Amino acid sequence: MTRHILRRIIQSLPTLFGITLLSYLIMSLAPGGPIALMTFGDDKATEASRQLLAERLGLSDPWHIQYITWLAGNDWMWWKDAAWDRVNVDTGEPIPRPISYGIIRGDFGESFKYRRPAIDMIAERLPATLELGIASLTVSLLLGIPIGIFAAISRGGSFDNFTRVMAVVGNAIPNFWFGLMLLLIVGVMLDDQKIPILNIELQTDWARGGRCDTRTSSRTGCSAIPIHERLQYLILPTIVLSYGGVAGYSRFMRTSMLDTINSDYIRTARAKGLRNRTIWFNHAARNSLIPIATFLGPALVGVLGGAAITESIFTWPGLGRLVVESVNTRDYPVVMASVLISAVLTIIAYIISDILYALFDPRIRF
């Protein structure tokens, strides 16, 4: 197992290099740029000042030089430092060329918009993404796998037909539409409405988005509030993210379970007089989880990736929303840091899938 993991890691290095090269090339060919956005509306911005800003940010070089600088830094480019004699067009003071230490050294550069390290901005959004991702993945697994098992056991019954229809609906409904409908129904239509029987007035301010009540957490931030005091803010985004997961896991689990319960060893177990519960859960369910491992590995690491659409709809301060904002503002350091982190996590995800194969089925050897 250890040798296989090391082999996979070594094989993933060229893939990771190709991802960085291709993503940086696509980014450099994208229309527009950060200079136009950073100087938009500035009447004092001249062509000379824009060119100077582009050189300070390293955007005036050819794309392959920019890529090498982003990958390995530019402090080793002695000819660049020797030729750097730029001055501020307004004050006449010399402007030193900033040094980018490169992603190989763990430095992803500074955000063009906020002038902060990109890795720090990602680290700030990570707790919110983990919170939402773990909640949605937990709900998807706890509901999807049992539903798939019982649907296979009652094949052709009312429960099986109902879950199959709901799975198709769950795969067909877009997340953005489902999220907007929940916001409209729960956050607007049901707000301040009374329950007829209990005569209780519903307060659904939490259903209008956000991670917590910003009126009470403006100073301390949402992370300082215990999670059990703001669980209501997780309800709607978790429903949106987990609905598709429940539909997918239940479909795959049902198919795998049907293949397993028709196997010879299951018929042998029944002939020996074992109880149905023992056959279904101790023998069939474990072997049926092997195909789920293919999706469980990326899902475990995908928790860190965020959900851009859902986080944007519910104003959830996670990584997905940060990436959307960075793409709109051409904040290249944050975008490239997110792309690289996602690529590394994807490679790790498939290694985790290989490990899960062996855990679910000890007969598998690499």
C-alpha positions as CSV (number, residue, x, y, z in Angstrom):
1,M,0.0,0.0,0.0
2,T,2.8,2.5,0.9
3,R,4.7,1.7,-2.3
4,H,1.5,2.3,-4.3
5,I,0.8,5.6,-2.6
6,L,4.3,6.8,-3.3
7,R,4.1,5.7,-6.9
8,R,0.8,7.6,-7.3
9,I,2.3,10.8,-5.8
10,I,5.3,10.7,-8.1
11,Q,3.0,10.1,-11.1
12,S,0.9,13.0,-10.1
13,L,3.7,15.6,-10.3
14,P,3.7,15.9,-14.1
15,T,-0.1,16.2,-14.0
16,L,0.1,19.0,-11.5
17,F,2.7,20.8,-13.6
18,G,0.5,20.5,-16.6
19,I,-2.5,21.9,-14.7
20,T,-0.5,24.9,-13.6
21,L,0.8,25.6,-17.1
22,L,-2.6,25.2,-18.8
23,S,-4.5,27.2,-16.2
24,Y,-2.0,30.1,-16.3
25,L,-2.1,30.2,-20.1
26,I,-5.9,30.3,-20.1
27,M,-5.9,33.1,-17.5
28,S,-3.4,35.2,-19.5
29,L,-5.5,34.8,-22.7
30,A,-8.7,36.0,-20.9
31,P,-10.1,39.3,-22.1
32,G,-9.7,42.3,-19.8
33,G,-7.3,42.5,-16.9
34,P,-6.8,43.8,-13.4
35,I,-5.1,47.0,-14.4
36,A,-8.3,48.3,-16.1
37,L,-10.4,47.4,-13.1
38,M,-8.0,48.8,-10.6
39,T,-7.8,52.2,-12.4
40,F,-11.5,52.3,-13.4
41,G,-13.0,55.6,-12.5
42,D,-9.7,57.2,-11.6
43,D,-9.4,60.4,-13.6
44,K,-5.8,60.9,-12.5
45,A,-4.7,57.5,-14.0
46,T,-2.6,58.1,-17.1
47,E,-1.1,55.6,-19.6
48,A,2.3,56.0,-17.9
49,S,0.9,55.2,-14.5
50,R,-1.0,52.2,-15.8
51,Q,2.1,50.9,-17.4
52,L,4.1,51.4,-14.2
53,L,1.4,49.6,-12.2
54,A,1.5,46.7,-14.7
55,E,5.3,46.5,-14.3
56,R,5.0,46.5,-10.5
57,L,2.5,43.7,-10.6
58,G,4.6,41.8,-13.1
59,L,1.9,41.9,-15.8
60,S,3.9,43.6,-18.5
61,D,6.2,40.6,-19.1
62,P,5.3,37.9,-21.6
63,W,3.0,35.2,-20.2
64,H,5.8,32.6,-20.0
65,I,7.9,34.9,-17.9
66,Q,4.9,35.7,-15.7
67,Y,4.4,31.9,-15.3
68,I,8.0,31.3,-14.3
69,T,7.9,34.2,-11.9
70,W,4.6,32.9,-10.3
71,L,6.1,29.4,-10.1
72,A,9.6,30.1,-8.8
73,G,9.6,33.9,-7.9
74,N,11.6,36.6,-9.4
75,D,14.3,37.3,-6.9
76,W,16.7,35.1,-8.9
77,M,16.2,37.3,-12.0
78,W,19.3,39.5,-11.4
79,W,18.8,41.4,-14.7
80,K,15.4,42.4,-13.7
81,D,16.5,43.9,-10.4
82,A,19.5,45.7,-12.1
83,A,17.3,47.3,-14.8
84,W,14.6,48.4,-12.4
85,D,14.8,52.2,-12.1
86,R,11.1,53.2,-12.1
87,V,9.9,56.2,-10.2
88,N,6.5,57.4,-9.1
89,V,5.1,59.7,-11.8
90,D,3.5,62.0,-9.2
91,T,6.1,62.2,-6.4
92,G,9.3,61.3,-8.3
93,E,10.3,58.8,-5.6
94,P,11.8,55.5,-6.7
95,I,9.5,52.5,-6.6
96,P,11.2,49.2,-5.7
97,R,10.2,46.1,-7.6
98,P,8.2,43.7,-5.4
99,I,9.6,40.3,-5.0
100,S,7.3,37.3,-5.5
101,Y,8.7,34.2,-3.8
102,G,6.8,31.7,-5.9
103,I,4.3,28.9,-5.2
104,I,7.2,26.4,-4.9
105,R,8.1,28.2,-1.7
106,G,4.5,28.4,-0.5
107,D,4.0,32.0,-1.4
108,F,1.0,32.6,-3.8
109,G,1.5,36.4,-4.0
110,E,-0.6,39.2,-2.9
111,S,-4.2,40.0,-3.9
112,F,-4.4,42.7,-6.5
113,K,-7.6,44.1,-5.0
114,Y,-6.9,43.8,-1.2
115,R,-3.1,43.9,-1.2
116,R,-3.0,40.9,1.2
117,P,-1.4,37.5,0.8
118,A,-3.7,35.3,-1.2
119,I,-3.1,32.3,1.1
120,D,-4.2,34.3,4.1
121,M,-7.5,35.2,2.4
122,I,-8.1,31.5,1.6
123,A,-7.3,30.5,5.1
124,E,-9.9,33.0,6.4
125,R,-12.6,31.5,4.3
126,L,-11.6,27.9,5.0
127,P,-13.6,27.4,8.3
128,A,-16.9,28.5,6.7
129,T,-16.3,26.1,3.8
130,L,-15.5,23.2,6.1
131,E,-18.5,23.9,8.2
132,L,-20.9,23.8,5.2
133,G,-19.1,21.1,3.3
134,I,-19.0,18.7,6.3
135,A,-22.6,19.3,7.1
136,S,-23.8,18.6,3.5
137,L,-21.5,15.6,3.0
138,T,-22.7,14.1,6.3
139,V,-26.4,14.5,5.4
140,S,-25.8,13.1,1.9
141,L,-24.2,9.9,3.2
142,L,-26.5,9.4,6.2
143,L,-29.5,9.6,4.0
144,G,-28.3,8.5,0.5
145,I,-26.7,5.2,1.5
146,P,-29.6,3.8,3.6
147,I,-32.2,5.0,1.0
148,G,-30.3,3.1,-1.7
149,I,-30.1,0.0,0.5
150,F,-33.8,-0.1,1.3
151,A,-34.7,0.8,-2.3
152,A,-32.8,-2.2,-3.5
153,I,-34.4,-4.5,-0.9
154,S,-37.9,-3.3,-1.9
155,R,-37.2,-3.4,-5.6
156,G,-40.3,-2.5,-7.6
157,G,-42.2,-1.4,-4.5
158,S,-43.7,2.0,-3.7
159,F,-40.6,3.1,-1.7
160,D,-38.3,2.2,-4.6
161,N,-40.4,4.0,-7.2
162,F,-40.7,7.1,-5.0
163,T,-37.0,7.3,-4.3
164,R,-36.1,6.8,-8.0
165,V,-38.4,9.7,-9.0
166,M,-37.0,11.9,-6.3
167,A,-33.4,11.0,-7.4
168,V,-34.2,12.0,-11.0
169,V,-35.7,15.3,-9.7
170,G,-32.7,15.9,-7.5
171,N,-30.3,15.4,-10.3
172,A,-32.3,17.6,-12.7
173,I,-33.0,20.6,-10.4
174,P,-30.2,23.3,-10.7
175,N,-28.8,24.3,-7.3
176,F,-29.2,28.0,-8.0
177,W,-33.0,27.6,-8.7
178,F,-33.5,25.4,-5.7
179,G,-31.7,27.8,-3.5
180,L,-33.6,30.8,-4.7
181,M,-36.9,29.0,-4.2
182,L,-36.0,28.1,-0.6
183,L,-35.0,31.7,0.1
184,L,-38.3,32.9,-1.4
185,I,-40.5,30.4,0.4
186,V,-38.8,30.2,3.8
187,G,-37.1,33.6,4.0
188,V,-39.9,35.8,2.5
189,M,-43.3,34.0,2.3
190,L,-43.1,32.3,5.7
191,D,-41.5,35.1,7.6
192,D,-43.7,36.4,10.4
193,Q,-46.4,33.9,9.6
194,K,-48.4,32.1,12.3
195,I,-48.7,28.3,12.6
196,P,-52.5,27.8,12.7
197,I,-52.6,25.0,15.3
198,L,-49.8,26.0,17.6
199,N,-50.4,29.8,17.1
200,I,-46.6,30.3,16.9
201,E,-45.2,33.2,14.9
202,L,-42.3,32.1,12.7
203,Q,-39.2,34.2,12.6
204,T,-37.1,33.3,9.6
205,D,-34.5,36.1,9.5
206,W,-31.8,33.3,9.5
207,A,-33.3,32.1,6.1
208,R,-32.2,35.2,4.2
209,G,-28.5,34.2,3.9
210,G,-25.3,34.6,5.8
211,R,-23.4,32.5,8.3
212,C,-24.7,34.2,11.4
213,D,-26.5,37.3,12.7
214,T,-24.3,40.1,11.5
215,R,-25.9,42.6,14.0
216,T,-24.5,40.6,16.9
217,S,-21.3,39.5,15.4
218,S,-20.0,42.5,13.6
219,R,-17.1,42.8,16.0
220,T,-16.2,39.3,16.9
221,G,-17.1,37.6,13.6
222,C,-19.1,34.5,13.0
223,S,-16.3,32.1,13.8
224,A,-16.3,33.3,17.4
225,I,-20.0,32.3,17.9
226,P,-20.4,28.6,18.9
227,I,-21.8,26.5,16.0
228,H,-24.8,25.3,18.1
229,E,-26.0,28.9,18.4
230,R,-26.1,29.4,14.6
231,L,-27.2,26.0,13.3
232,Q,-30.3,27.6,11.8
233,Y,-28.1,29.4,9.2
234,L,-26.8,26.0,8.0
235,I,-30.2,24.6,7.2
236,L,-31.0,26.0,3.8
237,P,-27.5,25.8,2.2
238,T,-27.1,22.3,3.6
239,I,-30.4,21.2,2.0
240,V,-29.4,22.6,-1.3
241,L,-26.0,21.0,-1.4
242,S,-27.0,17.7,0.1
243,Y,-30.1,17.1,-2.0
244,G,-28.1,16.3,-5.1
245,G,-25.7,14.2,-3.0
246,V,-28.6,12.2,-1.5
247,A,-30.0,11.6,-5.0
248,G,-26.6,10.5,-6.4
249,Y,-25.5,8.2,-3.6
250,S,-29.0,6.5,-3.4
251,R,-28.9,5.8,-7.1
252,F,-25.4,4.3,-7.1
253,M,-26.0,2.4,-3.8
254,R,-29.3,0.9,-5.2
255,T,-27.6,-0.3,-8.4
256,S,-24.6,-1.7,-6.5
257,M,-26.8,-3.4,-4.0
258,L,-29.0,-5.0,-6.7
259,D,-25.8,-6.5,-8.3
260,T,-24.6,-7.8,-4.9
261,I,-27.8,-9.4,-3.6
262,N,-28.1,-11.5,-6.8
263,S,-24.6,-12.9,-6.3
264,D,-24.0,-16.6,-5.6
265,Y,-22.6,-16.0,-2.1
266,I,-25.8,-14.2,-1.1
267,R,-27.9,-17.1,-2.2
268,T,-25.6,-19.4,-0.3
269,A,-26.1,-17.3,2.9
270,R,-29.8,-17.5,2.5
271,A,-29.6,-21.3,2.0
272,K,-27.8,-21.5,5.3
273,G,-30.7,-19.8,7.0
274,L,-29.1,-16.5,7.9
275,R,-31.5,-13.7,8.8
276,N,-32.2,-11.1,6.1
277,R,-30.9,-8.3,8.2
278,T,-27.6,-10.0,8.5
279,I,-27.4,-10.8,4.8
280,W,-28.3,-7.3,3.7
281,F,-26.1,-5.2,6.1
282,N,-23.2,-7.5,7.1
283,H,-22.6,-9.1,3.7
284,A,-24.3,-7.2,0.8
285,A,-24.0,-3.6,2.0
286,R,-20.2,-3.8,2.7
287,N,-19.4,-5.1,-0.8
288,S,-21.8,-2.6,-2.3
289,L,-19.8,0.3,-0.8
290,I,-16.9,-0.4,-3.1
291,P,-18.2,1.6,-6.1
292,I,-19.2,4.4,-3.6
293,A,-15.5,4.7,-2.8
294,T,-14.9,6.1,-6.3
295,F,-17.1,9.1,-5.4
296,L,-16.4,9.2,-1.7
297,G,-12.7,10.1,-2.1
298,P,-13.3,13.3,-4.2
299,A,-16.2,14.1,-2.0
300,L,-14.1,14.1,1.2
301,V,-11.6,16.5,-0.3
302,G,-14.3,18.4,-2.2
303,V,-15.4,19.6,1.2
304,L,-12.5,22.1,1.0
305,G,-13.4,23.3,-2.5
306,G,-16.5,25.1,-1.6
307,A,-19.7,25.5,-3.6
308,A,-19.5,28.7,-5.6
309,I,-23.2,29.0,-6.6
310,T,-24.7,28.0,-3.3
311,E,-22.3,30.2,-1.3
312,S,-23.1,33.2,-3.6
313,I,-26.9,32.7,-3.3
314,F,-26.8,32.4,0.5
315,T,-24.0,35.0,1.0
316,W,-22.0,32.3,2.7
317,P,-18.4,33.5,3.3
318,G,-16.6,30.5,1.9
319,L,-14.0,29.6,-0.7
320,G,-16.5,29.3,-3.5
321,R,-17.7,32.8,-3.1
322,L,-14.2,34.1,-2.8
323,V,-13.3,32.5,-6.2
324,V,-16.3,34.0,-7.9
325,E,-15.4,37.5,-6.5
326,S,-11.8,37.0,-7.6
327,V,-12.7,36.0,-11.1
328,N,-15.0,39.0,-11.5
329,T,-12.3,41.4,-10.3
330,R,-9.5,39.7,-12.2
331,D,-7.7,39.0,-8.9
332,Y,-5.2,36.6,-10.5
333,P,-3.2,35.6,-7.4
334,V,-6.3,34.5,-5.5
335,V,-7.7,32.7,-8.6
336,M,-4.5,30.8,-9.3
337,A,-4.0,29.9,-5.7
338,S,-7.5,28.4,-5.6
339,V,-6.9,26.5,-8.9
340,L,-3.7,25.0,-7.6
341,I,-5.1,24.1,-4.2
342,S,-8.1,22.4,-6.0
343,A,-5.7,20.5,-8.3
344,V,-3.7,19.2,-5.3
345,L,-6.8,18.2,-3.4
346,T,-8.2,16.4,-6.5
347,I,-5.0,14.3,-6.7
348,I,-5.2,13.5,-3.0
349,A,-8.9,12.6,-3.5
350,Y,-8.1,9.8,-5.9
351,I,-5.4,8.4,-3.7
352,I,-7.9,8.4,-0.8
353,S,-10.3,6.4,-3.1
354,D,-7.6,3.8,-3.6
355,I,-7.2,3.5,0.1
356,L,-10.9,3.2,0.6
357,Y,-11.1,0.4,-1.9
358,A,-8.8,-1.7,0.3
359,L,-10.7,-0.8,3.5
360,F,-14.0,-1.8,2.1
361,D,-12.8,-5.0,0.5
362,P,-9.6,-6.6,2.0
363,R,-9.4,-8.9,-1.1
364,I,-8.2,-5.9,-3.2
365,R,-4.4,-5.7,-3.3
366,F,-2.4,-3.2,-5.4
